[in-house]
């Protein structure tokens, strides 16, 4: 019998900043113990370059990140949906746990602001992983 691997979907509007950063941080720390997706209700053309720059400076690879459309199927396949500013546009699927993280939008912001937002997401992701995979040893934050 295989152990259930929790899946979380991070949802925002453009899928270019907050949701991408949360997904990349989750995948980095989870070491395969949690699957993370990110998507947007109105996905943009690309992830925000200022977000990619900050994540890359922390040693996190964003080269494979591309905005994608949030679907009911993505949410239904997940144990948890975390919304980051998509509000009422986020599809509701019964049986899936939803949480809203009120996090500022990093799109178009200066480097210091983007770093502050990534630090906020880093703390939230690390706490989330403590819930979803309590025996996971997280190691130091990428911000340390």
MODELLER restraints for C-alpha pairs under 7 A, 6 or more apart:
rsr = mdl.restraints
at = mdl.atoms
rsr.add(forms.Gaussian(group=physical.xy_distance, feature=features.Distance(at['CA:5:A'], at['CA:33:A']), mean=5.93, stdev=0.5))
rsr.add(forms.Gaussian(group=physical.xy_distance, feature=features.Distance(at['CA:5:A'], at['CA:34:A']), mean=5.58, stdev=0.5))
rsr.add(forms.Gaussian(group=physical.xy_distance, feature=features.Distance(at['CA:5:A'], at['CA:35:A']), mean=6.94, stdev=0.5))
rsr.add(forms.Gaussian(group=physical.xy_distance, feature=features.Distance(at['CA:6:A'], at['CA:34:A']), mean=5.10, stdev=0.5))
rsr.add(forms.Gaussian(group=physical.xy_distance, feature=features.Distance(at['CA:6:A'], at['CA:35:A']), mean=6.26, stdev=0.5))
rsr.add(forms.Gaussian(group=physical.xy_distance, feature=features.Distance(at['CA:6:A'], at['CA:79:A']), mean=6.09, stdev=0.5))
rsr.add(forms.Gaussian(group=physical.xy_distance, feature=features.Distance(at['CA:6:A'], at['CA:132:A']), mean=6.87, stdev=0.5))
rsr.add(forms.Gaussian(group=physical.xy_distance, feature=features.Distance(at['CA:7:A'], at['CA:34:A']), mean=5.78, stdev=0.5))
rsr.add(forms.Gaussian(group=physical.xy_distance, feature=features.Distance(at['CA:7:A'], at['CA:35:A']), mean=4.57, stdev=0.5))
rsr.add(forms.Gaussian(group=physical.xy_distance, feature=features.Distance(at['CA:7:A'], at['CA:36:A']), mean=5.79, stdev=0.5))
rsr.add(forms.Gaussian(group=physical.xy_distance, feature=features.Distance(at['CA:7:A'], at['CA:78:A']), mean=4.81, stdev=0.5))
rsr.add(forms.Gaussian(group=physical.xy_distance, feature=features.Distance(at['CA:7:A'], at['CA:79:A']), mean=5.43, stdev=0.5))
rsr.add(forms.Gaussian(group=physical.xy_distance, feature=features.Distance(at['CA:7:A'], at['CA:80:A']), mean=6.72, stdev=0.5))
rsr.add(forms.Gaussian(group=physical.xy_distance, feature=features.Distance(at['CA:8:A'], at['CA:35:A']), mean=6.33, stdev=0.5))
rsr.add(forms.Gaussian(group=physical.xy_distance, feature=features.Distance(at['CA:8:A'], at['CA:36:A']), mean=5.02, stdev=0.5))
rsr.add(forms.Gaussian(group=physical.xy_distance, feature=features.Distance(at['CA:8:A'], at['CA:37:A']), mean=6.29, stdev=0.5))
rsr.add(forms.Gaussian(group=physical.xy_distance, feature=features.Distance(at['CA:8:A'], at['CA:78:A']), mean=5.38, stdev=0.5))
rsr.add(forms.Gaussian(group=physical.xy_distance, feature=features.Distance(at['CA:8:A'], at['CA:79:A']), mean=5.92, stdev=0.5))
rsr.add(forms.Gaussian(group=physical.xy_distance, feature=features.Distance(at['CA:8:A'], at['CA:80:A']), mean=4.77, stdev=0.5))
rsr.add(forms.Gaussian(group=physical.xy_distance, feature=features.Distance(at['CA:8:A'], at['CA:81:A']), mean=5.76, stdev=0.5))
rsr.add(forms.Gaussian(group=physical.xy_distance, feature=features.Distance(at['CA:9:A'], at['CA:36:A']), mean=5.81, stdev=0.5))
rsr.add(forms.Gaussian(group=physical.xy_distance, feature=features.Distance(at['CA:9:A'], at['CA:37:A']), mean=4.57, stdev=0.5))
rsr.add(forms.Gaussian(group=physical.xy_distance, feature=features.Distance(at['CA:9:A'], at['CA:38:A']), mean=5.42, stdev=0.5))
rsr.add(forms.Gaussian(group=physical.xy_distance, feature=features.Distance(at['CA:9:A'], at['CA:75:A']), mean=6.61, stdev=0.5))
rsr.add(forms.Gaussian(group=physical.xy_distance, feature=features.Distance(at['CA:9:A'], at['CA:78:A']), mean=6.42, stdev=0.5))
rsr.add(forms.Gaussian(group=physical.xy_distance, feature=features.Distance(at['CA:9:A'], at['CA:80:A']), mean=6.46, stdev=0.5))
rsr.add(forms.Gaussian(group=physical.xy_distance, feature=features.Distance(at['CA:9:A'], at['CA:81:A']), mean=4.92, stdev=0.5))
rsr.add(forms.Gaussian(group=physical.xy_distance, feature=features.Distance(at['CA:9:A'], at['CA:82:A']), mean=6.20, stdev=0.5))
rsr.add(forms.Gaussian(group=physical.xy_distance, feature=features.Distance(at['CA:10:A'], at['CA:19:A']), mean=5.00, stdev=0.5))
rsr.add(forms.Gaussian(group=physical.xy_distance, feature=features.Distance(at['CA:10:A'], at['CA:22:A']), mean=6.89, stdev=0.5))
rsr.add(forms.Gaussian(group=physical.xy_distance, feature=features.Distance(at['CA:10:A'], at['CA:23:A']), mean=6.66, stdev=0.5))
rsr.add(forms.Gaussian(group=physical.xy_distance, feature=features.Distance(at['CA:10:A'], at['CA:37:A']), mean=6.12, stdev=0.5))
rsr.add(forms.Gaussian(group=physical.xy_distance, feature=features.Distance(at['CA:10:A'], at['CA:38:A']), mean=4.62, stdev=0.5))
rsr.add(forms.Gaussian(group=physical.xy_distance, feature=features.Distance(at['CA:10:A'], at['CA:39:A']), mean=6.50, stdev=0.5))
rsr.add(forms.Gaussian(group=physical.xy_distance, feature=features.Distance(at['CA:10:A'], at['CA:81:A']), mean=6.07, stdev=0.5))
rsr.add(forms.Gaussian(group=physical.xy_distance, feature=features.Distance(at['CA:10:A'], at['CA:82:A']), mean=4.87, stdev=0.5))
rsr.add(forms.Gaussian(group=physical.xy_distance, feature=features.Distance(at['CA:10:A'], at['CA:83:A']), mean=6.01, stdev=0.5))
rsr.add(forms.Gaussian(group=physical.xy_distance, feature=features.Distance(at['CA:11:A'], at['CA:19:A']), mean=5.68, stdev=0.5))
rsr.add(forms.Gaussian(group=physical.xy_distance, feature=features.Distance(at['CA:11:A'], at['CA:38:A']), mean=5.79, stdev=0.5))
rsr.add(forms.Gaussian(group=physical.xy_distance, feature=features.Distance(at['CA:11:A'], at['CA:39:A']), mean=5.15, stdev=0.5))
rsr.add(forms.Gaussian(group=physical.xy_distance, feature=features.Distance(at['CA:11:A'], at['CA:40:A']), mean=5.42, stdev=0.5))
rsr.add(forms.Gaussian(group=physical.xy_distance, feature=features.Distance(at['CA:11:A'], at['CA:82:A']), mean=6.10, stdev=0.5))
rsr.add(forms.Gaussian(group=physical.xy_distance, feature=features.Distance(at['CA:11:A'], at['CA:83:A']), mean=4.81, stdev=0.5))
rsr.add(forms.Gaussian(group=physical.xy_distance, feature=features.Distance(at['CA:11:A'], at['CA:84:A']), mean=5.92, stdev=0.5))
rsr.add(forms.Gaussian(group=physical.xy_distance, feature=features.Distance(at['CA:11:A'], at['CA:86:A']), mean=6.78, stdev=0.5))
rsr.add(forms.Gaussian(group=physical.xy_distance, feature=features.Distance(at['CA:12:A'], at['CA:19:A']), mean=5.93, stdev=0.5))
rsr.add(forms.Gaussian(group=physical.xy_distance, feature=features.Distance(at['CA:12:A'], at['CA:39:A']), mean=6.68, stdev=0.5))
rsr.add(forms.Gaussian(group=physical.xy_distance, feature=features.Distance(at['CA:12:A'], at['CA:40:A']), mean=4.87, stdev=0.5))
rsr.add(forms.Gaussian(group=physical.xy_distance, feature=features.Distance(at['CA:12:A'], at['CA:41:A']), mean=6.54, stdev=0.5))
rsr.add(forms.Gaussian(group=physical.xy_distance, feature=features.Distance(at['CA:12:A'], at['CA:83:A']), mean=5.97, stdev=0.5))
rsr.add(forms.Gaussian(group=physical.xy_distance, feature=features.Distance(at['CA:12:A'], at['CA:84:A']), mean=4.87, stdev=0.5))
rsr.add(forms.Gaussian(group=physical.xy_distance, feature=features.Distance(at['CA:12:A'], at['CA:85:A']), mean=5.36, stdev=0.5))
rsr.add(forms.Gaussian(group=physical.xy_distance, feature=features.Distance(at['CA:12:A'], at['CA:86:A']), mean=4.72, stdev=0.5))
rsr.add(forms.Gaussian(group=physical.xy_distance, feature=features.Distance(at['CA:13:A'], at['CA:40:A']), mean=4.62, stdev=0.5))
rsr.add(forms.Gaussian(group=physical.xy_distance, feature=features.Distance(at['CA:13:A'], at['CA:41:A']), mean=4.86, stdev=0.5))
rsr.add(forms.Gaussian(group=physical.xy_distance, feature=features.Distance(at['CA:13:A'], at['CA:42:A']), mean=5.26, stdev=0.5))
rsr.add(forms.Gaussian(group=physical.xy_distance, feature=features.Distance(at['CA:13:A'], at['CA:43:A']), mean=6.38, stdev=0.5))
rsr.add(forms.Gaussian(group=physical.xy_distance, feature=features.Distance(at['CA:13:A'], at['CA:85:A']), mean=6.66, stdev=0.5))
rsr.add(forms.Gaussian(group=physical.xy_distance, feature=features.Distance(at['CA:13:A'], at['CA:86:A']), mean=5.08, stdev=0.5))
rsr.add(forms.Gaussian(group=physical.xy_distance, feature=features.Distance(at['CA:14:A'], at['CA:40:A']), mean=5.07, stdev=0.5))
rsr.add(forms.Gaussian(group=physical.xy_distance, feature=features.Distance(at['CA:14:A'], at['CA:41:A']), mean=6.70, stdev=0.5))
rsr.add(forms.Gaussian(group=physical.xy_distance, feature=features.Distance(at['CA:14:A'], at['CA:42:A']), mean=5.22, stdev=0.5))
rsr.add(forms.Gaussian(group=physical.xy_distance, feature=features.Distance(at['CA:14:A'], at['CA:43:A']), mean=4.07, stdev=0.5))
rsr.add(forms.Gaussian(group=physical.xy_distance, feature=features.Distance(at['CA:14:A'], at['CA:44:A']), mean=4.89, stdev=0.5))
rsr.add(forms.Gaussian(group=physical.xy_distance, feature=features.Distance(at['CA:15:A'], at['CA:38:A']), mean=6.78, stdev=0.5))
rsr.add(forms.Gaussian(group=physical.xy_distance, feature=features.Distance(at['CA:15:A'], at['CA:39:A']), mean=5.20, stdev=0.5))
rsr.add(forms.Gaussian(group=physical.xy_distance, feature=features.Distance(at['CA:15:A'], at['CA:40:A']), mean=4.46, stdev=0.5))
rsr.add(forms.Gaussian(group=physical.xy_distance, feature=features.Distance(at['CA:15:A'], at['CA:43:A']), mean=5.38, stdev=0.5))
rsr.add(forms.Gaussian(group=physical.xy_distance, feature=features.Distance(at['CA:15:A'], at['CA:44:A']), mean=6.70, stdev=0.5))
rsr.add(forms.Gaussian(group=physical.xy_distance, feature=features.Distance(at['CA:15:A'], at['CA:47:A']), mean=6.92, stdev=0.5))
rsr.add(forms.Gaussian(group=physical.xy_distance, feature=features.Distance(at['CA:15:A'], at['CA:67:A']), mean=5.07, stdev=0.5))
rsr.add(forms.Gaussian(group=physical.xy_distance, feature=features.Distance(at['CA:15:A'], at['CA:68:A']), mean=6.83, stdev=0.5))
rsr.add(forms.Gaussian(group=physical.xy_distance, feature=features.Distance(at['CA:16:A'], at['CA:44:A']), mean=6.68, stdev=0.5))
rsr.add(forms.Gaussian(group=physical.xy_distance, feature=features.Distance(at['CA:16:A'], at['CA:46:A']), mean=6.24, stdev=0.5))
rsr.add(forms.Gaussian(group=physical.xy_distance, feature=features.Distance(at['CA:16:A'], at['CA:47:A']), mean=3.78, stdev=0.5))
rsr.add(forms.Gaussian(group=physical.xy_distance, feature=features.Distance(at['CA:16:A'], at['CA:48:A']), mean=5.21, stdev=0.5))
rsr.add(forms.Gaussian(group=physical.xy_distance, feature=features.Distance(at['CA:16:A'], at['CA:67:A']), mean=6.12, stdev=0.5))
rsr.add(forms.Gaussian(group=physical.xy_distance, feature=features.Distance(at['CA:17:A'], at['CA:47:A']), mean=6.20, stdev=0.5))
rsr.add(forms.Gaussian(group=physical.xy_distance, feature=features.Distance(at['CA:17:A'], at['CA:48:A']), mean=5.84, stdev=0.5))
rsr.add(forms.Gaussian(group=physical.xy_distance, feature=features.Distance(at['CA:17:A'], at['CA:51:A']), mean=5.93, stdev=0.5))
rsr.add(forms.Gaussian(group=physical.xy_distance, feature=features.Distance(at['CA:17:A'], at['CA:106:A']), mean=6.02, stdev=0.5))
rsr.add(forms.Gaussian(group=physical.xy_distance, feature=features.Distance(at['CA:17:A'], at['CA:107:A']), mean=6.29, stdev=0.5))
rsr.add(forms.Gaussian(group=physical.xy_distance, feature=features.Distance(at['CA:18:A'], at['CA:84:A']), mean=6.83, stdev=0.5))
rsr.add(forms.Gaussian(group=physical.xy_distance, feature=features.Distance(at['CA:18:A'], at['CA:105:A']), mean=6.53, stdev=0.5))
rsr.add(forms.Gaussian(group=physical.xy_distance, feature=features.Distance(at['CA:18:A'], at['CA:106:A']), mean=6.86, stdev=0.5))
rsr.add(forms.Gaussian(group=physical.xy_distance, feature=features.Distance(at['CA:19:A'], at['CA:38:A']), mean=5.43, stdev=0.5))
rsr.add(forms.Gaussian(group=physical.xy_distance, feature=features.Distance(at['CA:19:A'], at['CA:39:A']), mean=6.94, stdev=0.5))
rsr.add(forms.Gaussian(group=physical.xy_distance, feature=features.Distance(at['CA:19:A'], at['CA:84:A']), mean=6.86, stdev=0.5))
rsr.add(forms.Gaussian(group=physical.xy_distance, feature=features.Distance(at['CA:20:A'], at['CA:38:A']), mean=5.86, stdev=0.5))
rsr.add(forms.Gaussian(group=physical.xy_distance, feature=features.Distance(at['CA:21:A'], at['CA:118:A']), mean=6.80, stdev=0.5))
rsr.add(forms.Gaussian(group=physical.xy_distance, feature=features.Distance(at['CA:22:A'], at['CA:121:A']), mean=6.01, stdev=0.5))
rsr.add(forms.Gaussian(group=physical.xy_distance, feature=features.Distance(at['CA:22:A'], at['CA:125:A']), mean=6.68, stdev=0.5))
rsr.add(forms.Gaussian(group=physical.xy_distance, feature=features.Distance(at['CA:23:A'], at['CA:36:A']), mean=5.35, stdev=0.5))
rsr.add(forms.Gaussian(group=physical.xy_distance, feature=features.Distance(at['CA:23:A'], at['CA:37:A']), mean=5.95, stdev=0.5))
rsr.add(forms.Gaussian(group=physical.xy_distance, feature=features.Distance(at['CA:23:A'], at['CA:38:A']), mean=5.94, stdev=0.5))
rsr.add(forms.Gaussian(group=physical.xy_distance, feature=features.Distance(at['CA:25:A'], at['CA:122:A']), mean=6.58, stdev=0.5))
rsr.add(forms.Gaussian(group=physical.xy_distance, feature=features.Distance(at['CA:25:A'], at['CA:125:A']), mean=6.93, stdev=0.5))
rsr.add(forms.Gaussian(group=physical.xy_distance, feature=features.Distance(at['CA:26:A'], at['CA:36:A']), mean=6.38, stdev=0.5))
rsr.add(forms.Gaussian(group=physical.xy_distance, feature=features.Distance(at['CA:26:A'], at['CA:125:A']), mean=6.02, stdev=0.5))
rsr.add(forms.Gaussian(group=physical.xy_distance, feature=features.Distance(at['CA:27:A'], at['CA:35:A']), mean=6.79, stdev=0.5))
rsr.add(forms.Gaussian(group=physical.xy_distance, feature=features.Distance(at['CA:27:A'], at['CA:36:A']), mean=6.17, stdev=0.5))
rsr.add(forms.Gaussian(group=physical.xy_distance, feature=features.Distance(at['CA:29:A'], at['CA:138:A']), mean=5.86, stdev=0.5))
rsr.add(forms.Gaussian(group=physical.xy_distance, feature=features.Distance(at['CA:30:A'], at['CA:129:A']), mean=6.98, stdev=0.5))
rsr.add(forms.Gaussian(group=physical.xy_distance, feature=features.Distance(at['CA:33:A'], at['CA:133:A']), mean=6.86, stdev=0.5))
rsr.add(forms.Gaussian(group=physical.xy_distance, feature=features.Distance(at['CA:39:A'], at['CA:67:A']), mean=6.31, stdev=0.5))
rsr.add(forms.Gaussian(group=physical.xy_distance, feature=features.Distance(at['CA:39:A'], at['CA:68:A']), mean=5.04, stdev=0.5))
rsr.add(forms.Gaussian(group=physical.xy_distance, feature=features.Distance(at['CA:39:A'], at['CA:69:A']), mean=5.42, stdev=0.5))
rsr.add(forms.Gaussian(group=physical.xy_distance, feature=features.Distance(at['CA:39:A'], at['CA:70:A']), mean=4.75, stdev=0.5))
rsr.add(forms.Gaussian(group=physical.xy_distance, feature=features.Distance(at['CA:40:A'], at['CA:67:A']), mean=6.98, stdev=0.5))
rsr.add(forms.Gaussian(group=physical.xy_distance, feature=features.Distance(at['CA:40:A'], at['CA:68:A']), mean=6.18, stdev=0.5))
rsr.add(forms.Gaussian(group=physical.xy_distance, feature=features.Distance(at['CA:40:A'], at['CA:69:A']), mean=5.17, stdev=0.5))
rsr.add(forms.Gaussian(group=physical.xy_distance, feature=features.Distance(at['CA:40:A'], at['CA:70:A']), mean=5.01, stdev=0.5))
rsr.add(forms.Gaussian(group=physical.xy_distance, feature=features.Distance(at['CA:41:A'], at['CA:69:A']), mean=5.91, stdev=0.5))
rsr.add(forms.Gaussian(group=physical.xy_distance, feature=features.Distance(at['CA:41:A'], at['CA:70:A']), mean=5.40, stdev=0.5))
rsr.add(forms.Gaussian(group=physical.xy_distance, feature=features.Distance(at['CA:41:A'], at['CA:86:A']), mean=6.84, stdev=0.5))
rsr.add(forms.Gaussian(group=physical.xy_distance, feature=features.Distance(at['CA:41:A'], at['CA:89:A']), mean=6.54, stdev=0.5))
rsr.add(forms.Gaussian(group=physical.xy_distance, feature=features.Distance(at['CA:41:A'], at['CA:90:A']), mean=6.55, stdev=0.5))
rsr.add(forms.Gaussian(group=physical.xy_distance, feature=features.Distance(at['CA:42:A'], at['CA:69:A']), mean=6.67, stdev=0.5))
rsr.add(forms.Gaussian(group=physical.xy_distance, feature=features.Distance(at['CA:43:A'], at['CA:67:A']), mean=5.41, stdev=0.5))
rsr.add(forms.Gaussian(group=physical.xy_distance, feature=features.Distance(at['CA:43:A'], at['CA:68:A']), mean=5.72, stdev=0.5))
rsr.add(forms.Gaussian(group=physical.xy_distance, feature=features.Distance(at['CA:43:A'], at['CA:69:A']), mean=5.69, stdev=0.5))
rsr.add(forms.Gaussian(group=physical.xy_distance, feature=features.Distance(at['CA:44:A'], at['CA:67:A']), mean=6.13, stdev=0.5))
rsr.add(forms.Gaussian(group=physical.xy_distance, feature=features.Distance(at['CA:45:A'], at['CA:67:A']), mean=6.74, stdev=0.5))
rsr.add(forms.Gaussian(group=physical.xy_distance, feature=features.Distance(at['CA:46:A'], at['CA:66:A']), mean=5.85, stdev=0.5))
rsr.add(forms.Gaussian(group=physical.xy_distance, feature=features.Distance(at['CA:46:A'], at['CA:67:A']), mean=5.95, stdev=0.5))
rsr.add(forms.Gaussian(group=physical.xy_distance, feature=features.Distance(at['CA:47:A'], at['CA:66:A']), mean=6.37, stdev=0.5))
rsr.add(forms.Gaussian(group=physical.xy_distance, feature=features.Distance(at['CA:47:A'], at['CA:67:A']), mean=6.47, stdev=0.5))
rsr.add(forms.Gaussian(group=physical.xy_distance, feature=features.Distance(at['CA:48:A'], at['CA:107:A']), mean=5.87, stdev=0.5))
rsr.add(forms.Gaussian(group=physical.xy_distance, feature=features.Distance(at['CA:50:A'], at['CA:111:A']), mean=6.81, stdev=0.5))
rsr.add(forms.Gaussian(group=physical.xy_distance, feature=features.Distance(at['CA:51:A'], at['CA:106:A']), mean=6.90, stdev=0.5))
rsr.add(forms.Gaussian(group=physical.xy_distance, feature=features.Distance(at['CA:51:A'], at['CA:114:A']), mean=6.49, stdev=0.5))
rsr.add(forms.Gaussian(group=physical.xy_distance, feature=features.Distance(at['CA:52:A'], at['CA:62:A']), mean=6.07, stdev=0.5))
rsr.add(forms.Gaussian(group=physical.xy_distance, feature=features.Distance(at['CA:54:A'], at['CA:115:A']), mean=6.57, stdev=0.5))
rsr.add(forms.Gaussian(group=physical.xy_distance, feature=features.Distance(at['CA:56:A'], at['CA:62:A']), mean=6.77, stdev=0.5))
rsr.add(forms.Gaussian(group=physical.xy_distance, feature=features.Distance(at['CA:58:A'], at['CA:142:A']), mean=6.00, stdev=0.5))
rsr.add(forms.Gaussian(group=physical.xy_distance, feature=features.Distance(at['CA:58:A'], at['CA:143:A']), mean=6.92, stdev=0.5))
rsr.add(forms.Gaussian(group=physical.xy_distance, feature=features.Distance(at['CA:72:A'], at['CA:91:A']), mean=5.98, stdev=0.5))
rsr.add(forms.Gaussian(group=physical.xy_distance, feature=features.Distance(at['CA:72:A'], at['CA:93:A']), mean=6.75, stdev=0.5))
rsr.add(forms.Gaussian(group=physical.xy_distance, feature=features.Distance(at['CA:75:A'], at['CA:81:A']), mean=6.39, stdev=0.5))
rsr.add(forms.Gaussian(group=physical.xy_distance, feature=features.Distance(at['CA:75:A'], at['CA:93:A']), mean=6.77, stdev=0.5))
rsr.add(forms.Gaussian(group=physical.xy_distance, feature=features.Distance(at['CA:76:A'], at['CA:93:A']), mean=6.09, stdev=0.5))
rsr.add(forms.Gaussian(group=physical.xy_distance, feature=features.Distance(at['CA:76:A'], at['CA:96:A']), mean=6.63, stdev=0.5))
rsr.add(forms.Gaussian(group=physical.xy_distance, feature=features.Distance(at['CA:78:A'], at['CA:96:A']), mean=6.97, stdev=0.5))
rsr.add(forms.Gaussian(group=physical.xy_distance, feature=features.Distance(at['CA:79:A'], at['CA:96:A']), mean=5.75, stdev=0.5))
rsr.add(forms.Gaussian(group=physical.xy_distance, feature=features.Distance(at['CA:79:A'], at['CA:97:A']), mean=6.51, stdev=0.5))
rsr.add(forms.Gaussian(group=physical.xy_distance, feature=features.Distance(at['CA:80:A'], at['CA:96:A']), mean=5.84, stdev=0.5))
rsr.add(forms.Gaussian(group=physical.xy_distance, feature=features.Distance(at['CA:80:A'], at['CA:97:A']), mean=4.86, stdev=0.5))
rsr.add(forms.Gaussian(group=physical.xy_distance, feature=features.Distance(at['CA:80:A'], at['CA:98:A']), mean=5.86, stdev=0.5))
rsr.add(forms.Gaussian(group=physical.xy_distance, feature=features.Distance(at['CA:81:A'], at['CA:96:A']), mean=6.98, stdev=0.5))
rsr.add(forms.Gaussian(group=physical.xy_distance, feature=features.Distance(at['CA:81:A'], at['CA:97:A']), mean=6.19, stdev=0.5))
rsr.add(forms.Gaussian(group=physical.xy_distance, feature=features.Distance(at['CA:81:A'], at['CA:98:A']), mean=4.79, stdev=0.5))
rsr.add(forms.Gaussian(group=physical.xy_distance, feature=features.Distance(at['CA:81:A'], at['CA:99:A']), mean=6.37, stdev=0.5))
rsr.add(forms.Gaussian(group=physical.xy_distance, feature=features.Distance(at['CA:82:A'], at['CA:98:A']), mean=5.79, stdev=0.5))
rsr.add(forms.Gaussian(group=physical.xy_distance, feature=features.Distance(at['CA:82:A'], at['CA:99:A']), mean=4.85, stdev=0.5))
rsr.add(forms.Gaussian(group=physical.xy_distance, feature=features.Distance(at['CA:82:A'], at['CA:100:A']), mean=5.57, stdev=0.5))
rsr.add(forms.Gaussian(group=physical.xy_distance, feature=features.Distance(at['CA:82:A'], at['CA:101:A']), mean=6.76, stdev=0.5))
rsr.add(forms.Gaussian(group=physical.xy_distance, feature=features.Distance(at['CA:83:A'], at['CA:99:A']), mean=6.23, stdev=0.5))
rsr.add(forms.Gaussian(group=physical.xy_distance, feature=features.Distance(at['CA:83:A'], at['CA:100:A']), mean=4.71, stdev=0.5))
rsr.add(forms.Gaussian(group=physical.xy_distance, feature=features.Distance(at['CA:83:A'], at['CA:101:A']), mean=6.15, stdev=0.5))
rsr.add(forms.Gaussian(group=physical.xy_distance, feature=features.Distance(at['CA:84:A'], at['CA:100:A']), mean=6.10, stdev=0.5))
rsr.add(forms.Gaussian(group=physical.xy_distance, feature=features.Distance(at['CA:84:A'], at['CA:101:A']), mean=5.37, stdev=0.5))
rsr.add(forms.Gaussian(group=physical.xy_distance, feature=features.Distance(at['CA:84:A'], at['CA:102:A']), mean=6.13, stdev=0.5))
rsr.add(forms.Gaussian(group=physical.xy_distance, feature=features.Distance(at['CA:84:A'], at['CA:103:A']), mean=6.32, stdev=0.5))
rsr.add(forms.Gaussian(group=physical.xy_distance, feature=features.Distance(at['CA:85:A'], at['CA:102:A']), mean=6.90, stdev=0.5))
rsr.add(forms.Gaussian(group=physical.xy_distance, feature=features.Distance(at['CA:104:A'], at['CA:117:A']), mean=6.59, stdev=0.5))
rsr.add(forms.Gaussian(group=physical.xy_distance, feature=features.Distance(at['CA:106:A'], at['CA:114:A']), mean=5.27, stdev=0.5))
rsr.add(forms.Gaussian(group=physical.xy_distance, feature=features.Distance(at['CA:106:A'], at['CA:117:A']), mean=6.71, stdev=0.5))
